[in-house]
Amino acid sequence: MEELLVDRDGRSLTLTLNRPAKRNALSEALVEALIEAVRSAYDTPTDLVTFRGEGRTFSAGFDFGGLSETCDGELLRRFVRIEQLLQLIHSAPFDTLALVHGRVFGAAADLLCACDHRVGTAQSTFRLPGLAFGIVLGTRRLADRVGQAAARRIQGDGSTLDAENARNLGLLTEIVEPGDWDKRQARAVEEAGRIGAEARAAFHRALTPDHADADLADLVRSASVPGLRQRIERFREGTAA
């Protein structure tokens, strides 16, 4: 089964995470497929890229399957690839739309945060616990969306946000139920197509702070502290208790 479903309709590209049995956790293969698909949109006339998830939840974030056999260096490499994916989305010259539902956890919430239009259901929840195991991922992007004080609180205590709080803070831009998602996506395609590609790319550059190098450096410094796997294992044991 393909881990990523790719559907192009003219200048609109839909990318659907397709690991429902694993709650669409971001495996290495899925992340690489996402990077390839988003990069291809840079090279093909594209107005909108939409992200969705199959099954009961958008995504459980980083796939920690096989953690006990994974070394720190491999974990670092995978986190770097996720950051590179997020940067591709955040700095894209086209519009981006995330349609999320269920439990949106960790790197999946970072993916949401990287998008222009961030739509969740009334029952969706959000949590970014990376600081609990020493990972600094997406902090500036989150602060751009919700402000520094809220970003400190969200990442600092790792608490879960409901959809209403997420919208009030700016993590979500809208709450829309799945039955209306196709209509919402069609509206996003129409809105994106009203602006010429060059003007839209310039508009995105003007609105998007360029802190890609600093974001990557912060991630690498945090993940390079020895004992990353052990920190993640302790975190997971604590959440399972």
C-alpha angles and dihedrals in degrees: 000000000000112000092211125041112208119198122175121190108179107296093350122090123192120196115192121192104228110191099100094157088059094040087253091289112184104256121183090256093050093049091049091049090051092049091050093048095047092046090051089056089059089059098041125063101268132167100175139017115195126196122207137162131224121228132014099332139029095234142323090217126231112025106237094182111138091016094149090061095045122096125218092252093056092048090051091051092051093048089050091053090051090051090050089052091050091050091052090053096042095049096039118139089222131063119271128207128190118198106191137177140173121011112356106192137182115315090014089062088048089054089051090049092053092060127090096224113040113189125177137171123252089253098049120114132198135208133170107188100160095119089061088072097031102263120139103199127157096348096141093045090052092048090050088057103040106015129256097278094052092043090054090051097044095048097030099059098024091221124164120255123208120219096262093053091044091054094045090052094046099249086114121039094195144005111226128162119236093251088067098042096098089053091048091049091049090053091050090051091050093048093047092049093057091076124063116248096247094047091047092050091050090047091052092049091051093051099041117081110225104229097130096123093047092048092052092045092051091050094048093047092050096044093044093066104111117257100042095145092048091050091052091047091052090048092051092047089052094050091047093052 
